[in-house]
Amino acid sequence: MENLKNLGEPLEFWQYFYQITKIPRCSAHEDQMREYIKKEAEKLGFQTEVDQIKNIVVRIPSKLGSNSKCLGVVLQSHMDMVCEKNEDVIHDFLKDPLKLKTVEIEGERWLTAEGTTLGADNGVGIAYQLAIMKKIHDGSLNFDSIDLDLLFTVDEERALTGASQISKDLIRGKYLLNLDSEEDDRFTIGCAGGITFTVKIKREKTKINSIDANLTPTKISVTGLVGGHSGGDIHKGRSNALKIVAQILWKLNKKYKISLNSLKGGNLSNAIPRECRAIIFINKNKFTEIDSYIKKLKLNIQKLYNEIEPNFKISFEKLDAFTDDLVLTKEIQDKLLNLLYLMPNGPISLHPTSKGLVHTSSNLASIKTLEDFIEFQISQRSLAQYDKDIIHEKVTTLLKMSGLEFNKTIDTEYPSWPPDFDSKITSISKSVYKELFDEEVIIQAIHAGLECSYFNLHFPEMEMISFGPDVLGGHSPDERLKIRSVEKVWKFLVTLLKNLD
């Protein structure tokens, strides 16, 4: 990792961001991050408050005193990060610091982590907030007539828990500035609502020797996919590793005599699965023929993703030392593969008026084989509650039609944030951006979920906007932060606060 001073301004941002990458903060494990924020704030003389769900706010009162009519502004980010790593990387997210490095791509410098997610989502927001706090303390920044709340929420990545269960008296103000967007030339003023649910299918098993003594274990693996965010990246045509494996298995099941031992792929509801593997038993004399058939399937599948998935790989290998001799019964196997083959995935419909904006989507996010169940998780999103209900109802109907014995539980459901193109904070932000950079900013609603959906529900009088520096590859080990973009967003944030002041 190079000298922080070489990364640009403000230095305080990079100092804080570097410290943040040393602190474990996977979803539901934000305690050390919260304690760091608390100690840093109190060291600088600012009061903190923690609510019942463990969100923390830092109070920075106006210089004009409590009797004056000051403007309440909230700067907000979330403390947790998506903890994803490449399969061959040894890293314990609960104790190991991230290994940072800078890379140059097409003449642009980026900060990334070696083999893991970087946590720029939403570590950049935390670093901006703490840098603002420090500069107010040392007197290099002054917002005399603003009562500033720095809000840090928990468990955003799994279920927006901190925002959904926030104490109503934890924050106050006219404007909320969410620092969780990832493109520095656009502001987000609306987002989709979503639902995530888990399905458990009863695993009826039989011993392989009772089927055919000539069957031998093999493994099919799909690796090297780009992955990404199941909301923000769903429109980019990226492949889903689970769906590819399901397609291959369905075709093998029709053409050859196979028996399914297990499936495993994906692990996060809000990430497009990058890897998946299946263990199947096949006739030992058919290995070469099946290997050739899978290679032909790969050529056809790859045509859809030629430039999108440059590192896409399908491997087929013998498992000579494999000892688990249990497989699904033929009836359960056929029904399961039919279900997974037909399962809706990716964009379902586009917004009728906003060009290129996905309106409704579904993501087959993860699958794993347990002792008594095959378990998979699905996340679905829509800008309209009605359409979100429809895609959820369709998948539920498909489950019922499959003939499988299953149990479905809803893990989380969150509302949409309807865009207000005429809000005062949008108007002020557009003017500030134009003045600073001599160009028009893009105003958008997005398909991903943002905590603003719950803030809008809980604090309907508060106007909101979301922005941030350029971050690519979110929710995957390819995540990277554009170094130059950090200073651009810093200038905008400080100038916006001065204009509000």
C-alpha positions as CSV (number, residue, x, y, z in Angstrom):
1,M,0.0,0.0,0.0
2,E,1.5,3.3,-1.1
3,N,1.8,6.5,1.1
4,L,-1.6,7.8,1.9
5,K,-0.5,11.3,0.9
6,N,-0.1,10.2,-2.7
7,L,-3.8,9.4,-2.9
8,G,-5.0,13.0,-2.9
9,E,-7.2,15.2,-0.8
10,P,-8.5,15.2,1.8
11,L,-5.8,13.3,3.6
12,E,-8.2,12.8,6.6
13,F,-10.5,10.7,4.3
14,W,-7.7,8.3,3.4
15,Q,-6.4,8.1,6.9
16,Y,-9.8,7.1,8.2
17,F,-10.5,4.8,5.3
18,Y,-7.3,3.0,5.9
19,Q,-8.2,2.5,9.6
20,I,-11.7,1.3,8.6
21,T,-10.2,-1.5,6.4
22,K,-8.5,-2.9,9.5
23,I,-11.7,-3.2,11.4
24,P,-14.0,-6.3,11.1
25,R,-17.4,-5.2,10.0
26,C,-19.3,-7.9,8.2
27,S,-23.1,-7.6,8.5
28,A,-24.2,-8.2,12.1
29,H,-20.6,-7.9,13.3
30,E,-20.3,-4.1,13.5
31,D,-19.5,-3.8,17.2
32,Q,-15.8,-2.9,16.7
33,M,-16.7,-0.4,14.0
34,R,-19.2,1.3,16.2
35,E,-16.8,1.4,19.1
36,Y,-14.1,3.0,16.9
37,I,-16.6,5.7,15.8
38,K,-17.7,6.3,19.4
39,K,-14.2,6.7,20.7
40,E,-13.1,8.9,17.8
41,A,-16.1,11.2,18.2
42,E,-15.7,11.5,22.0
43,K,-12.0,12.1,21.7
44,L,-12.8,15.2,19.6
45,G,-15.4,16.3,22.1
46,F,-18.7,15.3,20.3
47,Q,-21.5,13.4,22.0
48,T,-22.8,10.1,20.6
49,E,-26.0,8.2,21.0
50,V,-26.8,4.5,20.3
51,D,-30.3,3.3,19.7
52,Q,-31.9,-0.1,20.5
53,I,-30.8,-1.7,17.2
54,K,-27.2,-0.4,17.7
55,N,-27.2,2.4,15.2
56,I,-24.9,5.2,16.3
57,V,-25.2,9.0,15.8
58,V,-22.6,11.7,16.4
59,R,-24.1,15.1,17.4
60,I,-22.3,18.2,16.0
61,P,-24.3,21.2,17.2
62,S,-24.4,24.5,15.5
63,K,-22.2,27.3,16.7
64,L,-25.3,29.5,17.1
65,G,-26.6,27.6,20.1
66,S,-29.7,25.6,21.0
67,N,-32.0,28.6,21.1
68,S,-31.4,29.6,17.5
69,K,-33.4,28.2,14.5
70,C,-30.7,26.1,12.9
71,L,-31.0,23.8,9.9
72,G,-30.9,20.1,10.8
73,V,-28.9,18.0,8.3
74,V,-28.1,14.3,8.6
75,L,-25.1,12.7,6.9
76,Q,-25.6,8.9,6.7
77,S,-23.8,5.7,5.9
78,H,-23.9,2.1,7.0
79,M,-21.2,0.4,9.0
80,D,-21.3,-3.1,7.6
81,M,-19.8,-4.4,4.4
82,V,-20.3,-7.4,2.1
83,C,-17.6,-10.0,3.0
84,E,-16.9,-11.9,-0.2
85,K,-13.6,-13.5,-1.2
86,N,-12.3,-15.6,-4.0
87,E,-12.5,-19.3,-3.2
88,D,-8.7,-19.8,-3.2
89,V,-8.0,-16.8,-0.9
90,I,-7.3,-17.4,2.8
91,H,-8.9,-14.6,4.7
92,D,-10.9,-14.4,8.0
93,F,-13.1,-11.4,7.8
94,L,-13.8,-11.5,11.5
95,K,-10.2,-10.7,12.4
96,D,-7.9,-10.1,9.4
97,P,-7.3,-6.6,8.0
98,L,-7.9,-6.1,4.3
99,K,-4.8,-6.1,2.1
100,L,-5.0,-2.9,0.1
101,K,-3.3,-2.1,-3.2
102,T,-3.5,0.5,-5.9
103,V,-3.9,-0.5,-9.5
104,E,-3.9,1.4,-12.8
105,I,-6.5,0.6,-15.4
106,E,-6.6,2.5,-18.7
107,G,-4.7,5.4,-17.1
108,E,-6.9,5.7,-14.0
109,R,-5.8,4.9,-10.5
110,W,-8.0,2.7,-8.3
111,L,-7.8,1.3,-4.8
112,T,-8.7,-2.3,-4.3
113,A,-8.1,-5.3,-2.0
114,E,-6.3,-8.5,-2.7
115,G,-8.8,-11.3,-3.3
116,T,-11.6,-9.8,-1.2
117,T,-14.2,-7.1,-1.2
118,L,-12.8,-3.7,-0.5
119,G,-15.7,-2.4,1.7
120,A,-15.8,0.9,-0.2
121,D,-19.5,0.1,0.1
122,N,-20.0,1.9,2.5
123,G,-16.6,2.6,4.0
124,V,-16.3,5.7,1.9
125,G,-19.4,7.1,3.6
126,I,-17.9,6.5,7.0
127,A,-14.6,8.0,6.0
128,Y,-16.3,11.2,4.6
129,Q,-18.3,11.6,7.8
130,L,-15.3,11.2,10.1
131,A,-13.2,13.5,8.0
132,I,-16.0,16.2,8.2
133,M,-16.1,15.7,12.0
134,K,-12.3,16.1,12.4
135,K,-12.2,19.2,10.2
136,I,-15.0,20.8,12.1
137,H,-13.1,20.0,15.3
138,D,-9.9,21.6,14.1
139,G,-11.6,24.6,12.7
140,S,-10.8,24.1,9.0
141,L,-14.5,23.6,8.3
142,N,-17.4,25.6,9.7
143,F,-21.1,25.2,9.2
144,D,-22.3,27.7,11.9
145,S,-26.0,27.4,11.4
146,I,-26.3,23.7,10.8
147,D,-27.1,21.1,13.5
148,L,-25.2,18.1,12.0
149,D,-26.0,14.5,12.8
150,L,-23.6,11.9,11.6
151,L,-25.7,8.7,11.4
152,F,-24.1,5.2,11.1
153,T,-26.4,2.3,10.6
154,V,-26.1,-1.5,11.1
155,D,-26.8,-4.5,8.9
156,E,-27.7,-2.6,5.7
157,E,-26.3,-5.3,3.4
158,R,-28.4,-8.2,4.7
159,A,-31.8,-6.6,5.5
160,L,-31.6,-2.8,5.9
161,T,-32.1,-3.6,9.5
162,G,-30.6,-0.4,11.0
163,A,-32.8,1.8,8.8
164,S,-36.0,-0.3,9.2
165,Q,-35.7,-0.4,13.0
166,I,-34.2,3.0,13.7
167,S,-35.4,4.9,16.8
168,K,-37.6,7.7,15.6
169,D,-35.9,10.2,17.9
170,L,-32.3,9.3,17.0
171,I,-32.1,11.8,14.1
172,R,-33.8,15.0,13.2
173,G,-33.6,17.5,10.4
174,K,-34.8,18.8,7.1
175,Y,-32.3,17.1,4.8
176,L,-30.7,13.6,4.8
177,L,-27.6,13.1,2.7
178,N,-27.0,9.4,2.1
179,L,-23.4,8.6,1.1
180,D,-24.0,5.1,-0.3
181,S,-24.1,5.7,-4.1
182,E,-21.4,4.6,-6.4
183,E,-21.2,7.0,-9.4
184,D,-19.8,10.5,-9.0
185,D,-21.7,12.1,-11.9
186,R,-25.2,11.3,-10.7
187,F,-27.6,11.7,-7.7
188,T,-30.1,9.1,-6.7
189,I,-33.5,10.2,-5.5
190,G,-35.5,7.0,-5.6
191,C,-35.0,3.2,-5.4
192,A,-36.8,-0.1,-5.7
193,G,-38.4,-2.1,-2.9
194,G,-37.6,-5.7,-2.4
195,I,-38.3,-9.1,-0.8
196,T,-35.9,-11.9,0.1
197,F,-37.0,-15.4,1.0
198,T,-35.6,-18.8,1.7
199,V,-37.0,-22.1,0.4
200,K,-36.2,-25.4,1.9
201,I,-37.0,-28.5,-0.1
202,K,-37.2,-31.9,1.6
203,R,-34.1,-34.0,0.6
204,E,-35.2,-37.6,0.0
205,K,-32.0,-39.7,-0.4
206,T,-31.0,-43.1,-1.5
207,K,-27.6,-44.9,-1.6
208,I,-25.9,-44.9,-5.0
209,N,-25.1,-48.6,-5.0
210,S,-28.8,-49.4,-4.8
211,I,-29.2,-47.6,-8.2
212,D,-26.1,-48.8,-10.2
213,A,-22.8,-50.1,-9.1
214,N,-21.1,-48.7,-12.2
215,L,-21.8,-45.1,-11.2
216,T,-18.8,-42.9,-10.3
217,P,-18.7,-39.4,-8.6
218,T,-17.8,-36.3,-10.6
219,K,-17.9,-32.6,-10.1
220,I,-19.2,-29.8,-12.4
221,S,-18.0,-26.3,-11.5
222,V,-18.8,-22.9,-12.9
223,T,-16.3,-20.3,-11.8
224,G,-14.8,-16.9,-12.9
225,L,-18.0,-15.0,-13.3
226,V,-18.1,-11.3,-12.7
227,G,-21.0,-11.4,-10.2
228,G,-21.9,-8.1,-8.7
229,H,-24.9,-6.4,-7.0
230,S,-28.3,-8.1,-7.6
231,G,-29.9,-4.7,-7.9
232,G,-27.4,-2.2,-9.2
233,D,-25.8,-4.7,-11.7
234,I,-28.8,-6.8,-12.7
235,H,-29.2,-4.9,-16.0
236,K,-25.7,-5.6,-17.2
237,G,-26.3,-9.0,-18.7
238,R,-24.0,-10.9,-16.2
239,S,-24.5,-14.6,-15.8
240,N,-25.8,-16.4,-12.8
241,A,-23.6,-19.4,-11.9
242,L,-26.5,-21.3,-10.3
243,K,-28.6,-20.9,-13.4
244,I,-25.8,-22.1,-15.7
245,V,-25.3,-25.2,-13.5
246,A,-29.0,-25.8,-13.4
247,Q,-29.2,-25.6,-17.2
248,I,-26.3,-28.1,-17.6
249,L,-27.8,-30.6,-15.1
250,W,-31.2,-30.4,-16.6
251,K,-29.8,-31.3,-20.0
252,L,-27.5,-34.0,-18.7
253,N,-30.5,-35.5,-16.8
254,K,-32.5,-35.7,-20.0
255,K,-29.6,-37.2,-22.1
256,Y,-27.7,-39.4,-19.6
257,K,-28.3,-41.4,-16.5
258,I,-27.1,-39.1,-13.7
259,S,-27.7,-39.0,-10.0
260,L,-27.4,-35.7,-8.0
261,N,-25.5,-35.8,-4.7
262,S,-25.3,-32.0,-3.9
263,L,-25.5,-28.4,-5.1
264,K,-23.6,-25.5,-3.7
265,G,-23.3,-21.9,-5.0
266,G,-23.6,-18.3,-4.0
267,N,-23.9,-17.1,-0.4
268,L,-25.4,-13.6,-0.3
269,S,-29.0,-12.6,-1.2
270,N,-27.9,-9.3,-2.7
271,A,-25.1,-10.7,-4.9
272,I,-25.3,-12.3,-8.3
273,P,-23.7,-15.8,-7.8
274,R,-20.2,-16.0,-9.3
275,E,-19.5,-19.7,-8.5
276,C,-21.5,-22.9,-8.3
277,R,-20.6,-26.6,-8.2
278,A,-22.6,-29.8,-8.4
279,I,-21.6,-33.3,-7.5
280,I,-23.2,-36.0,-9.6
281,F,-22.7,-39.7,-10.2
282,I,-22.5,-40.9,-13.8
283,N,-21.7,-44.1,-15.6
284,K,-17.9,-44.5,-15.4
285,N,-17.8,-45.5,-19.0
286,K,-19.5,-42.3,-20.1
287,F,-17.1,-39.7,-18.6
288,T,-15.4,-38.8,-21.9
289,E,-18.6,-38.5,-23.8
290,I,-20.2,-36.4,-21.1
291,D,-17.1,-34.2,-20.8
292,S,-17.3,-33.6,-24.6
293,Y,-21.0,-32.8,-24.3
294,I,-20.5,-30.3,-21.5
295,K,-17.8,-28.5,-23.6
296,K,-20.3,-28.1,-26.4
297,L,-22.8,-26.7,-24.0
298,K,-20.2,-24.2,-22.7
299,L,-19.6,-22.9,-26.3
300,N,-23.3,-22.2,-26.7
301,I,-23.8,-20.7,-23.3
302,Q,-20.7,-18.5,-23.7
303,K,-22.1,-16.9,-26.9
304,L,-24.5,-14.9,-24.6
305,Y,-21.6,-13.6,-22.5
306,N,-18.7,-13.2,-24.8
307,E,-17.5,-9.7,-23.7
308,I,-19.4,-9.7,-20.4
309,E,-17.9,-12.8,-18.8
310,P,-14.2,-13.0,-20.1
311,N,-13.1,-15.4,-17.3
312,F,-16.1,-17.8,-17.4
313,K,-15.1,-21.4,-16.9
314,I,-16.9,-24.7,-16.7
315,S,-14.9,-27.7,-15.4
316,F,-15.8,-31.4,-15.2
317,E,-13.7,-33.7,-13.1
318,K,-13.6,-37.2,-11.5
319,L,-13.7,-37.4,-7.7
320,D,-11.8,-40.6,-7.0
321,A,-11.6,-40.0,-3.2
322,F,-15.2,-39.0,-2.7
323,T,-17.0,-41.1,-0.1
324,D,-20.5,-39.7,0.3
325,D,-22.7,-42.3,-1.5
326,L,-26.1,-40.6,-0.9
327,V,-28.0,-39.0,-3.9
328,L,-31.5,-37.6,-4.4
329,T,-34.2,-40.0,-5.3
330,K,-35.0,-39.9,-9.0
331,E,-38.4,-38.3,-8.4
332,I,-37.0,-35.5,-6.2
333,Q,-34.1,-34.9,-8.6
334,D,-36.3,-34.5,-11.7
335,K,-38.6,-32.1,-9.9
336,L,-35.8,-30.1,-8.5
337,L,-34.0,-29.7,-11.8
338,N,-37.2,-28.8,-13.6
339,L,-37.8,-26.1,-10.9
340,L,-34.3,-24.6,-11.1
341,Y,-34.3,-24.7,-14.9
342,L,-37.6,-22.7,-15.1
343,M,-36.9,-20.4,-12.2
344,P,-37.2,-16.7,-13.3
345,N,-33.9,-14.8,-13.0
346,G,-32.5,-11.4,-14.0
347,P,-34.6,-8.4,-15.3
348,I,-38.3,-9.2,-15.6
349,S,-39.5,-5.9,-16.9
350,L,-38.2,-2.4,-17.7
351,H,-39.6,0.9,-16.3
352,P,-42.2,2.3,-18.7
353,T,-40.8,5.8,-18.8
354,S,-37.2,5.8,-17.5
355,K,-35.1,4.4,-20.3
356,G,-32.8,1.6,-19.3
357,L,-34.1,1.4,-15.7
358,V,-35.1,-2.1,-14.6
359,H,-38.5,-2.1,-13.1
360,T,-38.8,-5.6,-11.7
361,S,-36.2,-8.4,-11.3
362,S,-35.5,-11.7,-9.6
363,N,-32.2,-13.2,-8.4
364,L,-31.6,-16.8,-7.6
365,A,-29.0,-15.9,-5.1
366,S,-27.7,-19.1,-3.3
367,I,-28.2,-22.8,-3.0
368,K,-26.7,-25.4,-0.6
369,T,-27.3,-29.0,0.3
370,L,-28.0,-29.7,4.0
371,E,-28.5,-33.0,5.8
372,D,-32.3,-33.0,5.3
373,F,-32.9,-30.2,2.9
374,I,-31.9,-28.5,-0.3
375,E,-32.0,-24.8,0.6
376,F,-32.0,-21.8,-1.8
377,Q,-32.5,-18.1,-1.4
378,I,-34.2,-15.7,-3.8
379,S,-34.2,-11.9,-3.8
380,Q,-36.7,-9.9,-5.9
381,R,-37.1,-6.1,-6.5
382,S,-39.5,-3.7,-8.1
383,L,-40.2,0.0,-8.1
384,A,-43.8,-0.8,-7.6
385,Q,-45.3,-2.9,-4.7
386,Y,-47.9,-4.4,-7.1
387,D,-45.2,-5.8,-9.5
388,K,-43.1,-7.0,-6.6
389,D,-46.1,-9.0,-5.4
390,I,-46.6,-10.4,-8.8
391,I,-43.1,-11.8,-9.3
392,H,-43.2,-13.2,-5.8
393,E,-46.6,-14.8,-6.4
394,K,-45.3,-16.4,-9.7
395,V,-42.3,-18.0,-8.0
396,T,-44.5,-19.3,-5.2
397,T,-46.9,-20.7,-7.7
398,L,-44.0,-22.4,-9.6
399,L,-42.9,-24.0,-6.3
400,K,-46.4,-25.4,-5.7
401,M,-46.6,-26.7,-9.3
402,S,-43.2,-28.4,-8.9
403,G,-44.8,-31.1,-6.7
404,L,-41.9,-30.8,-4.2
405,E,-42.4,-30.7,-0.5
406,F,-41.1,-27.3,0.6
407,N,-41.1,-24.6,3.2
408,K,-40.8,-20.9,2.4
409,T,-39.9,-18.2,4.8
410,I,-39.6,-14.4,4.1
411,D,-36.2,-13.2,5.4
412,T,-36.8,-9.5,4.7
413,E,-39.1,-7.1,2.9
414,Y,-38.5,-3.4,2.4
415,P,-40.4,-0.6,0.7
416,S,-39.5,1.5,-2.3
417,W,-38.4,5.1,-2.2
418,P,-40.6,7.0,-4.7
419,P,-38.5,9.7,-6.5
420,D,-39.3,13.4,-6.0
421,F,-37.8,15.3,-8.9
422,D,-38.9,18.6,-7.6
423,S,-37.6,18.5,-4.0
424,K,-35.6,21.4,-2.7
425,I,-32.5,19.3,-1.9
426,T,-32.4,18.0,-5.5
427,S,-32.6,21.5,-6.8
428,I,-29.9,22.9,-4.5
429,S,-27.6,19.8,-5.2
430,K,-28.0,20.2,-9.0
431,S,-27.0,23.9,-8.8
432,V,-24.0,23.2,-6.6
433,Y,-22.8,20.4,-9.0
434,K,-23.2,22.7,-12.0
435,E,-21.3,25.5,-10.4
436,L,-18.4,23.3,-9.3
437,F,-18.0,21.1,-12.4
438,D,-19.6,23.1,-15.2
439,E,-21.9,20.2,-16.3
440,E,-25.3,18.9,-15.5
441,V,-25.6,16.0,-13.0
442,I,-27.7,13.0,-13.8
443,I,-30.7,12.6,-11.6
444,Q,-31.9,9.0,-11.3
445,A,-33.9,6.3,-9.5
446,I,-32.1,2.9,-9.1
447,H,-33.2,-0.7,-9.0
448,A,-31.1,-1.5,-5.9
449,G,-32.5,-0.9,-2.4
450,L,-31.3,2.0,-0.3
451,E,-31.8,2.8,3.3
452,C,-33.6,6.0,2.2
453,S,-36.6,3.8,1.5
454,Y,-37.1,3.3,5.2
455,F,-36.0,6.8,6.2
456,N,-38.6,8.1,3.8
457,L,-41.2,5.9,5.5
458,H,-40.1,6.9,9.1
459,F,-39.4,10.6,8.4
460,P,-41.8,11.6,5.6
461,E,-41.1,15.3,6.0
462,M,-37.3,14.9,5.5
463,E,-36.0,15.4,2.0
464,M,-33.3,13.0,0.9
465,I,-30.6,12.5,-1.8
466,S,-27.9,9.9,-2.2
467,F,-24.4,10.3,-3.8
468,G,-20.9,9.0,-3.6
469,P,-17.6,8.4,-5.5
470,D,-17.1,5.9,-8.3
471,V,-17.0,2.3,-7.1
472,L,-17.0,-0.6,-9.5
473,G,-17.4,-4.4,-8.8
474,G,-19.4,-3.9,-5.6
475,H,-20.2,-7.1,-3.6
476,S,-17.4,-9.0,-5.3
477,P,-13.6,-9.3,-4.9
478,D,-13.3,-7.1,-8.0
479,E,-14.6,-4.1,-6.0
480,R,-12.5,-1.0,-6.5
481,L,-12.6,2.7,-5.7
482,K,-11.6,5.4,-8.2
483,I,-9.0,7.4,-6.3
484,R,-9.6,10.7,-8.2
485,S,-13.3,10.5,-7.6
486,V,-13.0,10.8,-3.8
487,E,-11.8,14.4,-4.0
488,K,-14.5,15.3,-6.5
489,V,-17.3,14.1,-4.1
490,W,-15.6,15.7,-1.1
491,K,-15.6,19.1,-2.9
492,F,-19.3,18.6,-3.7
493,L,-20.2,17.5,-0.2
494,V,-18.4,20.4,1.5
495,T,-19.8,23.0,-1.0
496,L,-23.4,21.6,-0.6
497,L,-23.2,21.9,3.2
498,K,-21.9,25.5,2.9
499,N,-24.8,26.3,0.6
500,L,-27.2,24.9,3.0
501,D,-25.5,26.8,5.8
